[in-house]
């Protein structure tokens, strides 16, 4: 199969390609485009339009030298260099450029640090992760398929390793997660031999062989895929999901009753798939019921999961910390899990405005995500519809979300200490929270004297 990409450069990349070609010629080295750019240009459509990263494979050990020359013409900053691997990163405004010296690698089975030496183009591409990522493009747009299989596998839409998959995954076990991620995001099929090799090697997906940060990054990319439920099921079928999020395992086979149509595990996967393509919301959808197995009880013949949202938030925090997610992401996800039952329990005929204001106040900046999670949670079951969430959202708009979130205690910590003669302590936060809650409920006017009267009427707020 002969292929050519026309034009070789996407609109807006013409000067970038010209500069790299000129500098490569000046240095007397050969540079070709490799990997995702070539793959996605051949796939076309939205994937090609979304390209923002371009990898270049450079012969004769000149990757860093070429990157330095290119950066001097296209960037305000010198390249970020990784001497050990012969690679360099150039920030060229809208585009990220990676320059890789053609190389071969040999891995210690107990380490992710390979022994690297310069190699030929053929030696370099054969050690890459999947055949569809081995394709090269020359400056005239002609595509080079040095493995002889990349174009066929791209056309067949399958994920296959260039070498025996056991050898490929033994070198870098993270490639197992990447295989599932690519199968999901590209909407390809996993080659059967590749899937078998993943199951056989799944146990190696753990530190120190693979860092939690690298696993996290692959999971995050998979979670943003269109068919995230398929991707999560692939992770599960290949034995990887339990290595990444073992907290989900106890939900398998645990029926829930009521409106639920899936066990706890399947419901979480479906809820994640029904949320918007936002990392925080999808993590919350996946983990929102993770606390149910630990809280399951049978009372009067009825299954209950009392406080599963609180237990689940704690479990989710532990899981996300283990994966090295940022504090901002962890806080947002755990807030959503802690609150996820509130919108579902909303009753348009019974809730007073102050209950709605309390929900707005407690959700804060996560309100929009919380409503989206509630809709996904309900749609991932046999619940008859999400009309009440629509009603709740309309009611929130009428109550002025911004004004509710702007409420602050009329008394500062300094004022509280001066008036009471007490030292700093947790009591200050407790008093201020109570004052703000009273204002949200419409029980307190926003002025200091009214606030002092409220504190005097509630002496329990000042107790240790």
N, C-alpha and C positions, 0 to 999 in steps of 0.2 A: 504494500500500500504506500504510494507516494503522496506526500502532503506538502503544501506550501501555505504560509500565512501571508495574506495580502490585505492591507499593507503590513509590513513587519512591525511598525510602531503604531500604537494606538494614538488617536488624536491627542495632542498635548505632550506626547513623548518624543516627538521627532528630534528636537534639539538634544535631548538626553541621549538618544541612541547615536546621533551623529558624533557627539563629544566622546562617548565611550569608544566608538569605532576609531576615531582619529587618534585617541591616546593609546589604544592598543597597537595601532599601526606604528606609532612613534616609538613605542617600547619594544616593538618586534615580537609581540606575543599574540596568541590567538585567544579571542574571547567570544563565547557564545552564550545566548540566553538559555537557561535551563529550568526545568521544573514547572512550577505552578503557572507561570505566565504562558508557557507554550501549551500546557494542558488546557487552560481556561480559554485561550484564544481559539483553540481547535473546537472546544465545546461551544463557544460563542454565547450569544444571549446575555443574560444578566450577569453571569459569572465573568465574562470578558469585560463588560462595562464596569465592573466593580474592582478591577485590578488596581492595586496601589503599591504592590511590592514586586520587584523584579530581581531575580537571581542571575548572576553571570558566572560562568565557569571559565577559568583562565588557565591556560597551559603554561608550562615552563616555570612554575613557582612564582609567578608575577602578580598574584591576586592583590596583595597589599599595596604593591607599587602602583598598580593600575588604579586602585581605589583612591590612593593619595592624589594622583594626577587628576582624576575625575572630580574629586572633592574641591580641588583648587579652582575649578571652573564652574561647578554647579552648586556649591554649598557654601554657607557662611561658616561652616565648622569643619575641622579635620575629621577624617574617618575614625570610627571606633574600631580599634584593631584587636584581634585575638591571635597573637603570634603563634600560639601552640597549634592552632588549627589552620593557620594560613588563610584566615578570613577577615573581612573588614566590612563595616556597615557605613553607608553614606546616606545622610538625610538630605534629600534633594527636593525640599518643599512638599509638594503633594505626594511624592513618591519616596519609598524606602528602597535603597539599592543594596544588595548583598553581593560581595565579590568573594568567590571561593576559588582557591588554588586547587587544581585537579590533584587528587591525592588518593592514597589507599590508607586504610585504618586497620589496626589489629587491637581487639579488646581483651582485657583481662575479664574473665567471667564474673568476678566479684566487684567490678568497678565500671563507672561510666566514663573513665578517662582513657581514651584509646592511645595507642602508639601510632603516630602519624608520619607519613613520608610522602614526597611528591610522587604523582602517578600520571598515567595517560588519561585521556578522556574516557576510554573504554574501561579502565580500572576504576575510575571515579563513579561512572554511572551504574556499574554493576553492583556497587556497594550501597546504592541508595535504597530508600524504603520500598517503593512500589514501581512497577514498570511504567505506569502512566505518569510518573514523576521523573522518568529518566530521559524524556524527550528533549532534544536540543534544537535551537533555531539559529541559523546563520543570519548574517546581516541582510541577505537578499530575501529572507522569509522562508528559505528551504528548511524543512524539518529533518533532522537526523535521528534515526531510531537505531542506536548502536546495539541494543539488546535484541533487536529483531522482533520484539513482542509488544513494545509500548503502544504503537498505533493500533494493533489488533485488539489489545485489551481496552484501549480507550473506546474504540468502536463498539466492542462487546459490553462496555460499561461494567467492568469487573476489576476488583482489587486483587492484584497478584504481586508477589515479591519477585525481584529479579533472580535471586538465588533460592536455594531450598529455604522455605519459610522458617524452619527451625534455626538455621544459621543466621538468618536476618534478625529474628527476634532474640536470639541468644546474644548477638552483638549489642542490641539496644531494645530491652523489653518495652520501652514506651511505644515502640512502633506497633505493638499490638493494639493499644488504644487509638493510635493514629489510623490504623486500618479500619477500625469501627467508625471513627470520626469521618474519614473520607467516604466510606460506604454510605454514611448517613447524609453528609452535606452534599455529596455529588449525586446521590440517589443511585449508587452503583450496588452491585452484588459482591459479597465476599466470596472469593474462590474457595471451594470446599476444602482443599488441602491447607489453605491459609487459615481457615476457621479451625480446623483440627489442630494445627500447630499452636494457635492461640490458646485453645483449651489446655493443651499439654504444657504450655509454658506460663500460664496465668499466675502461678505462684511466685514468679520472679518479679512481678510488678510491686515492688516495695523498696523502701530505702534500705541500704545505701545505694543499691543498684540503680534505682530511679528515684529522683527527688520528688517530694510531694508537690513542690511548685510546678514541676513539669507535668505531673498528672493533673493537677488543678487546671492548668492552661488548656489542656486537651479536652477535659470535661466541659469547661466553659464554652469552648467553641462548638462542641457537640450539642450543648443545651440550646444554642441559638439556631439550630437547624430547623427547616420547615417540618420535617417528620421526626421530631425529637422522640416520640414514643417508640418508633422503630429502632432508633439508635440506642435507646436505653434497654430495649429488649435484646438487641444484639450484644450489648455489654453483658447482660445477664446470661444469655445463652452461651457465651464464650468464657464465662467464669471470671470476668473482669470487674463487674459491678460490685460484687461482694468484697473485692480488694480495695475498691475506691470508697464505697459507702456501705460498710457492713451493717450499719444501723437499719438499713431497709430490709434485711433478710428475715427478721422475725415477723414481718407483715405477710409473708407468703402463706397462703392457705388460711389466713385469719379472716373469717367472714364477719360482716358487720351488721347485717339486718337492716331494717328500716327501708329507706329509699335506695340504699347502696346496691350496686349491680356487680361490683368486683370485690375481691379480697383487698386488704389494706395495701398490699404491695401494688397490685394492678391499678387500684384507684389512684395512688400517688403518681404513677407513670402517666395515666390518662389526664389527671388534673394538670400536670406539668405541661402536657402537650396542648391543653386548651387555654393556657395563659398566653398573653402577648409575648413576643420574642424579646424578652428583657431578662437578663441574667438573674437579677434579684427575685423577680416574680416567678421565674421558672424553678429556681432553687426552692423557693417557698412552696410552690405547688408540689414539687417532688417530695418534700420533707414535712408537709403540713400535718400529716397524721402519723409521723414516725413514733409518737408517744403512745399510740393506742395499745400495742401489745403489752406494754408495761403497766397499763392502767385498766386492763380488761377485767370486768367483774360481771357476774350474773346475779341479778337481784329480781326476785319474784318471777323467774323464768325469762327475764329480759336482759340482753347484753348491754352493758354500759361501759363508757370510757371516760369517767369523770376526771376532769382536769388534764385530759390528754394533751390539750394545747400548751399547758404550762410545762409539763414533762417533756413534750416534744420540742419546745423552744430550747430547753436545756440540752437535749440530745443533739439537736441541730447545731447548736453553738459548738459543742465538742467536735462534731463531724467536720464543720467548716474550719475550725481552728486547726485540726489535724491536716487539712488540705491547704493550709496557709492562705486562706482567703483574707482579704483586708478587713480591718475592724469595721469599716464603713459598711461593707457588704454583709458581714456577720450581724451587725446591729439591725440592719434593715430587714434581713431575712427572719431573724428571731422575733422582731416586733410583729411582722406579718403573721407568723405562726401563732404567737401568743394571742393575737386579736382575731384570728380567722373565723372563729365561731360567732363573733358579735354581729356582723351583717347578716349571717344566715339566720340568727335568732330574731332578727328585726320583725316586728309586727306593726304594720301601718296603723292598725286601729287601736293598739294598746300603748305604743311608745309615745311619751310626751316629748316635746321639743328639747327639754333638757337632757333626755337620754341620747338624742341624736347629737346634741352639742358635745356631750361627753365623748361619744365615739369619735367625732371630728377631732376633738382635743387630744385624745389618746393616740389616734393614728398619726396626727401631725403630717409630716411630709410624705408618709406612706399611704395616705388615704386613697389615692387613685389606684395604686397597686393593690390595696386591700380589697377594694370593690371588684377589681379584675380577678383576684384570687377567689373571692366568694362566688363569682359567676362560674369560674372554671370548676370549683369544688362541686357546685350543684349540677353542672352539666356533665360531670364525670360520674353521674349516678342516674337513677330513674326519677330524680326530682322533677316535678311537673313543669317547671319553668323558672325563669329568673326575674319575673315581673316585679317582685318585691324589692330586688336590688335596684332595679330601674327607678322604682318609687322612692327608695331611700336616697338615691343619688339626686333626684329632682328636689327632694325635701332639703337635702344638704345645701344645694345651690340657693334655695330660698332663705336659708338661715345665715348666709354670708360666712363662708369658710374662713376668709381672710380675717374678719373681725374676731372670730372665735379663737383662731391661732395667735392673734395679737394680744390676747389677755395676759397680763402680768400682775404679780402680787403688788398691791398698793404700798406694801412695806418692804424695805430692803433688809438684808441681814444686819447691817450696821444699826438701823433704826430699831430692830427687834432686840438686839443686844443692849443698846443704850437704854431703852425703856424698861427692860426686864432686869438688867444688871447681870445677865447670864453670859457665860463664855461661849465661844463658837462650839457647834456640835450638830449632830443629825437633826436635832429639834428644829433648827432654822428651816431646813428643807421641808420638814413635815408641816410646819406652820404655813409656809408660803404656798405649798401644794394645796393645803386645805382652803386657803383664801382664794386661790385661783379656781378651785373646784366650785366653791360657793358662788363666785362670779359667773362661771359657766352655767350653773344651775339657775341663775337669776335671783339668788338669795342675798346678794351683797352688792352694794353700790361701789363703784371703783374709786373710793377716796379713802385716805388714811384713817380718818376718825371713825368711819364705819368699820374699817378693818380692825381697829383697836377694840371696838365694842364686840366684834365677832370673836376675837381672841379671848376677851374677858368672859364671854358667854360659853367658851369651850376650853376650860382650864386643862382638860386632858391633853390638849395639844402640847402643853409645856412640860409634861411629865417625861422623865427619862425612860 
